[in-house]
Amino acid sequence: MTDFDSSADHPIRRFGWSNMFVRPEDDPRADGGFDGERETLVGYLRDQRLTLEMKCSGLDAAALARRSVPPSTMSLLGLVRHLAEVERGWFRRTMAGLDAPRIWCSETEPDADFDGALPDPQVVDEAWRAWRAEVEFAERFVAETADLGMRGRRGDEAYPLRDILVHMIEEYARHNGHADLLRERIDGRVGQ
């Protein structure tokens, strides 16, 4: 049960080992110690993806869809949907050159990833399925590409795979910071 500050209608902020997502010895993330360029880029990206999953763990559809603060439409569920779109855009379209339409967003609804993050278990399941499919594709693509200098195209620009991996680490790190604040607002959980 979450403790709330009734005077402010928000959860009480708590920190302690008992409030962590997993015990430190059970944390699936490597937290560095990688050897070589490929292992470093792939390892840090994997850890950022795992962090997103941890920040969303144990929440129902209503909590995952809870918006941050007006006028923002940001939610944990919106972040999952957004990152599925980002993974798809960079790895399927730009790097692999596939004709892969956006999952939720469009020219007329560019923010549908966040706007459509509704407190519905089916919407949550669809978001996780899409995100996991895009992560799986990206991991396989990177593993099967021998040269991190391989270039993908987006319009007139060419991007080396190593740059996309660095960009994705940055993308997840930024949004995991948002996820920290969103999760704390939902149930007061902090850390990791």
Long-range contacts (C-beta under 8 A, 24 or more apart in sequence): 2-187, 2-188, 3-188, 10-185, 11-184, 11-185, 11-186, 11-187, 11-188, 12-188, 13-184, 13-188, 13-190, 14-188, 14-189, 14-190, 15-190, 15-191, 19-188, 19-189, 19-190, 19-191, 20-191, 20-192, 21-54, 21-55, 21-57, 21-189, 21-191, 21-192, 22-54, 22-192, 27-192, 37-148, 37-162, 38-148, 41-148, 41-162, 41-165, 41-166, 41-169, 42-139, 42-142, 42-165, 44-169, 45-165, 45-168, 45-169, 45-172, 46-139, 48-168, 48-169, 48-172, 48-173, 48-176, 49-135, 49-172, 51-172, 51-176, 51-179, 51-192, 52-79, 52-80, 52-83, 52-172, 52-175, 52-176, 52-179, 54-192, 55-176, 55-179, 55-180, 55-182, 55-183, 56-80, 56-179, 56-183, 59-186, 59-187, 60-121, 61-119, 61-120, 61-121, 61-123, 61-124, 62-119, 63-186, 63-187, 64-117, 64-119, 64-124, 65-117, 65-118, 65-119, 65-120, 65-123, 65-124, 66-119, 66-182, 66-185, 66-186, 68-178, 68-181, 68-182, 68-185, 69-185, 73-111, 73-114, 73-115, 73-117, 74-114, 74-178, 74-182, 75-114, 75-117, 75-182, 76-179, 76-182, 76-183, 76-186, 77-117, 77-118, 77-123, 77-124, 77-127, 78-113, 78-114, 78-115, 78-117, 79-175, 79-178, 79-179, 79-182, 80-127, 80-128, 80-131, 81-113, 81-114, 81-116, 81-117, 81-127, 81-130, 81-131, 82-113, 82-114, 82-175, 83-131, 83-171, 83-172, 83-175, 84-113, 84-127, 84-130, 84-131, 84-133, 84-134, 85-113, 86-168, 86-171, 87-131, 87-134, 87-135, 87-137, 87-138, 87-168, 88-134, 88-137, 90-138, 90-152, 90-164, 90-167, 90-168, 91-134, 91-137, 91-138, 91-141, 91-142, 91-164, 92-134, 92-137, 93-154, 94-152, 94-153, 94-154, 94-159, 94-164, 95-141, 95-145, 95-150, 95-152, 95-159, 95-161, 95-164, 96-137, 96-141, 96-152, 97-152, 97-153, 103-130, 138-168
